[in-house]
Amino acid sequence: MTILLIEHTASRRSKYWSRRYCKWFEQCRQPVLRLIISPEKDIDILQLHRYLERANEVVLLAGDGSLHWLVNQLTEEQAQRLIISVIPCGTGNDFARDCGLNKLDWRMRDETELSHRQLDIGEVNGIRFVNAVSVGLPADLVQSQSLQQKKWFGRLSYLVGVLGWWCRYRPVKSNAPVLQSVLVGRYLGGGIKLAPMAARQDGNLTRVSVAPAPKLKLLGVLWAVLSGKHEKHPLVTIEQADNFIIKPAALEIDGELYQDVGTEAVACVSRVRCRVRTQKSE
């Protein structure tokens, strides 16, 4: 089995564990192809696809943004053939967290402790997403937060951003939700369990909407969302279905901002093959 190892230059953890995984795969006598990406993802796409054609498994030492980039580079044939292993070396790591892949050395286990499964991801107007597509507050956060802020605050960057957004918030006469996210898994924003009932193998998406409210009431519902106590809040609506229609001004997709998606976007379920730990070894 040939391994494509993708390392992120902006992450010290990624560099360190890339070296360790290279040695481990060499000890296992598995050929390794190595690709280094930057935050701008300015690599030779042709080189990536040459590697993808030779690989059987992609080991990604990065976070959700890089995973989002990767799945959107895959052809349909590659998405069904390749096994993707995610090593949580990013900031949020919500995909890995949702799959129970919290330890950085989880892939260095005996094959009997590992398996691979078809896991749900999403797709909206031809763009694949691994965690969520959102309008309102999450899209505003992407526009206002810099890469440097994420480095400084790490997982707290989402909380800091939400508090800053609330300070700037001015109620308007509109029925549009202040936050609406369509999720594949349970987590968003670096560990916020926005959709506790979501599952990655049931073929459904979960839509969570927060209705507009006066500023103080909105602070209460935002706190409920951040603390995972929002399911029964009167301003929160949670729905499940295999597809949803979204009417965006701009979309936040896995931490990336998309502004030209048309007047109507349809989110539906897609699938990729992922390496995971067996339940007995978790």
N, C-alpha and C positions, 0 to 999 in steps of 0.2 A: 504494500500500500504506500503510495507516494503522498507526502504531507506538504501542503503549502502553508508556510508559517508567515503570518502577516504581523509585523511589528509597527508600533506607532512611535514616531520620533519625539513627540511631546510628552511622553509618559516614561518616567524613570522605571516604574514597575514593569512596563512593557519591555523595555530594553533588558532589564535584569532577568526577567522570566523567559524572554526569547532565547537568551544564551543557555539557560537551564534546560529548556525544552529541546533545543537543538542537540545538546549532549545526550539527553534522555532518549530521543528518537534514534540517534546514532547508535546508542547502546542496544536498542531494540532492533537494529539493522533495518530501519525504515528510511528510505530516501527522503531528503528534506529540500524543498525549494523555499527560498527566503525572499520576502518582499517587504520593503520599508516604505511606509506612507507618512505623510505630514498632515497637519491640520487642514491644509488647502487641498489635499488629495491630488496634488499635481504630479501624478505618476504617468508612465506610459501605459495607456489602457490596452494597447496591443500586447505589451509584455504581460500584463495581468491575465489577459485571455489565453496567451500561450501557456502560462503556468496553470490556469484553470483547466485547460484541456489535458494536461499531463497529470493533474492531481486527482486523488480519490477523496481527500479530506482537506478542509481548510481550517486551520487553527488560528483564530483571530485573537490577538492579545491587545485588546482595546475596549472601548465602551460602546454605548448605544448608537452614537452618531456614526462611528465607523462601521458598525453592523448594518445600519440603515444604508450607508453608501455601498457596502458590499452586496447586499441582496438586490439592490437596484442595478448592479452591473451584471448580474447573472442572467443568462438566457433561460428560457423555460426548461430546456433539457438539463442545463447545469443545476438549476434549482432542485430538480428531482433526483439527479444522480449524485451530486456532491454531498458529503456529510460536513456540517458546520459545527465546530467546537468553539465555544466562546469562553475565553479566559478573562475574568472581570478586571481589566486594567484601566477602566475609564473613570469618569466622575460619578455618574448616576448608576450605571450597571443594572438598570431595571429588568432587562431581558434575562440576564444571568440570574438575578435574584428570583424572578418569577419561576425559573426552571430549577431552582435549588442549587445553582452552581456558584456558591459563595466563596469557596476556597480557590486560591490561585494555582494550587498543585493538583486539582481534581482530575485533570486529564492524565496525570502520571500514576495511573492505577492499573492493576491487572485487567485484562480485557473482560474477565468474568464479572467485574464490578461495573462495567460500562455497557451501554446499549445505544441504539439510535432509534429515533422516533420521528414520525411526521408531525410537526408542530404547526399550529395556526399562526400565520402572520396576517396582515391586512393589505388591502390595495385600494387606493383612491385615485380615480381618473388616470390609471396606468402607473401610479407611483406606489411602490411597495412600502409598507411600514411595519416595524417589528413591535412597537409598543402602542402608540396612539397617534391620532390625528385630532387637532383641537382648533377651536376658534375662540376669540375673546381674550381673556387673561393670559393663557399660555403663549399666544401669538405676540401679544404686547411685550411679554417678558423676553422673548427671543430678540425682539428689536432693541430693547433697552439694555440687555446684558452683554458685556464684552467677554471675550475668551479669557482675558486677564482676571476678571471678576470670578469666573468659574474656577480658575486656578487658585485664587486667594481663599475663597470660601468653601470650595469643594462641594460636598453634598448639601451644605447649608446655603449655597448660592440661590436655590429655588425659594427657600424661606425668606431670605433677605430680599429677593426680587418681589415676592408677593407683598411683603410689608411696604416696600417702596411704591408698588403699584397702588396699594390701598391709600397711601398718603396722597397720591396724585389724583385719585378717583373722584369724579364729579358725576352724581346721578343725572341721567337724561331720560326724557320721556320716550321710552322704547320698550318693546316686549322681547327684544333680542336678549338671550342669556348672556350674563357677564362671563360665564365659563361654560363651554360645552366640549367634552372630549369623548371620542369614540375609541375605545380601548380593545386590544386583543387580549392582554393579560391583566394582572391585578394592579400593577404599579405604574407610577408616573412621578417625574420630578425627583428622582433619587431616593425612592423608598416610600413615597406616599401611597398608601393602599386605597386608591380611588375606586376600584371595582373589586371588592373582596370576593364576589361570587364568580368572577370570570375564570374560565379554564381554557387552556391552550389546545385542547383536543376535542372540543364539543362543536366546532363549526359555527360558533356564535361570536358576535361582537357585543360590547356593553357600552351604552351611551349614558354619560353622566352630565346633567345640565344643572346649572345654578341660576335661578331667576334673578332679575334685577331687584334691588332693594335699597332703602336708605343706607347711608354710609355706616352707621353704627350696627345695624342689623347685618349688613354684609360682612363686617368684621367678625361677627359671631359665626356666620356660616362658613367663612374661610377658615376660622380656627377649627371648626368641626371637621372640615375636609382634611386639614393638615394633621389632625389628631386621629383621623379614622373613625369619627363618630357621626358621620353625616348621612348614613343610610335612611334614617327616619326623620331627617330635618325637613320642615315644611317647604323650604325654598329649593330643595334638591329633588330632582327626578332621575330615577335610574331605570333604564329599559334594556332588554336584550333581544337581538334579532340577528339574522345572517347578513343583513345589509341596512344601511342608513343613508338618507339623503342629507347633505349639509349645504347650507347656503352661505358661503364665506365671502368676507372682504379679503382676508389673507388666512392661510392655513399654517399652523405649526405642526410639522410632521417629524416625530422623533428628534425634536430639538432643532430642526432646520425650518427656515421660513420660506414658504412658497406663496408668491403674490399673484401669479397669473394662472389660476386654475379654473377660470370660467365663473359663470354665475351660479352654477350648481355642481356639487361634487357628490359622487356616489361611493360610499365606503363598503367594501365587501371582503370576504375571507379568501386568503390564498394559503399556500403551505410550502414549507421547506423541511429538509431532513436535517436533524440536529443530533449531535452526540450528547448524551446525558448520563448521569449515574443511575444505576439500578436502585430500586427502592430499598433493597436490603443493605446497600452500602451507604445510604444517606444518613 
